[in-house]
Amino acid sequence: MKQINIYAAKTQLSQIVDRVSKGESFVIAKSGTPLAKLVPLDDGKPAKIRFGLMKGEIHIEPDFDAPLPDAVLDAFEGGSST
């Protein structure tokens, strides 16, 4: 990433923006101290969905939707289940 001083950024803004639109990034500095970063915008398109990426990595038990035990329900209700 190229560093450019603020005066050069002001005088060459249109050229810098053209370069950024082509993928370059710049750090804008004042007296050698970085102040801002100028980076290209993303294209706004969502990332392509890759179905099956986690195939074989996730296991769901057959009883995953079974009712919770009374002790767990009591903890949420703050009282007994009877």
N, C-alpha and C positions, 0 to 999 in steps of 0.2 A: 504494500500500500504506500503510495507516494505522499509525502508531506509537502504542503505548499503554504507559504505565508499568506496572511489575510489580505495584504495589499495586492499580491499577484492574483489571488482568488477574485478580488473585486474587479481588477482590470481585465481578467481573462475569463470571466464567468461563463460566457456562452461556449467558449472552446472547452472548458472544463466539463460543463454539463453534457456536451456532445460526447466527450470521452467517457463520462460516467454512464451515459445511455448505452454505450457499447461494452460495458462490463467493468471498466476500471473503477477503483475506489481511491478517494483522497482524504487525508487528514488535513484540516485547516488549522494552522497554528499562528499564534501571536508571540513574537519574540522567542520563538522556539518551543513554546508551551502549547501542546495540542489542545484545541478548544472544541472542535466539531469534526464529524466524519460525514463525508458525502459519498453515498453508496447508491447503486442502481436499485430501482424499485423492482419488486418481484412482478412477474407477469400477471398475477391475479388469478391464474388458473389453479384449481385445486390439484393436489398431487394425485396421480393415478392410483386407484385402489388395487391392491394386489391380493386377491382372494386366495385363501388357502395358505397364507404365509405362516400361520401358527398350527397347521395341521399336524396332529400327533403330539402337540405340546400341551394341550389343555384336556383335562379329564373331568367329566361331570358325573358324579355318582348317580345311580338310578333313583335314589330317594332324595334328590336335592330339593324337591318341593314338598317334602313331608312336613307335617306340622312340627313346630318347635316343641321341645320338652317343656313341661310345666315350670321347671326351675328357671329356664331362660325367660319364659313369659312373665314369671313373677318379678324378675329383675327389671323388666321394662314397665310393668304395671305398678310396681311398688307395693304390691300386696299379694295375697294368696290367690290361687286360681280356683278355690272352692267357694 
